[in-house]
Amino acid sequence: MSEQINSADEAIDLAGGTTKVANRFGVDVRVVSNWRVRGFPPETYVAWQEILKEIDRTAPQSLWKQREMIAP
């Protein structure tokens, strides 16, 4: 069973660190450094799902500023 990650900071470290993640997303390392503090932009959700799958982890939707749907 996959272990859950609870912060963007933890996800970035497990994915290889700031530079590796920046290269993967084609962004400057300063952008990824901001993700460590602010969380991930919603548009990175799909790409991060692939990364999390590769490292056998899960993460709450709140890391992407998304709310989980709650059935009535």
N, C-alpha and C positions, 0 to 999 in steps of 0.2 A: 504494500500500500504506500502511496506517495505521502511524503511528509509535507506539511504546509509551511510556506514561507509567510512571515508576518510583516515584512517591510520591503520597500523598494531597495533599500540599502543591502539587505540580505540577499535579495534576488540578484542584484548586480554582482555582488561578490561571488556567489555560487555560479554565475554565468561566465566568470573569468575576469571580472574587474572592469573598471571604468573604460580603459582603452579598448579592450576587446569588444565590449558592448557598443561603444561609440563606432568602432569600425563596422560592426555588424549592421548597425542602423544607418550608417553613412552620415553621422552627425559629429560635431565637435565634442571633445571630452567634457567641456564646460556644460553642455546640454545634459549629459548623463550625470554629471555631478549635481545638477539641479534636481534631477529625478530622485536622487538619493534623499533629498530634503522634502520635495513637494509631491512625490509620487509620480506615477507614470501618466502621460497624456492618454486620453481614451483611444486615440487612433493607433496606439501601439499594442492594444489588447491582443489582437490576433497573432502578431509576431511574437509577443511574449508567451502566448499559449504554446507555441512550438518550442521555444527555449525551455520553458518549464517542463514540457514533456521530455525533452532531451536530457534534462538533469533530474528527472523523476521527482518533481515537486509540484505542488499546487499552490495557489494564492487566492485570497479573497478578492472579489470584484472591487472592493473599496480602494485597492491600490491604484485603480484606474479612475477613481472618482465616480464609480458607478454604484448604483444601489441594487441590491438583490431584490428580485420580485418576491413578494410574499402573497401567497394565495389567501383569498378572503375566507 
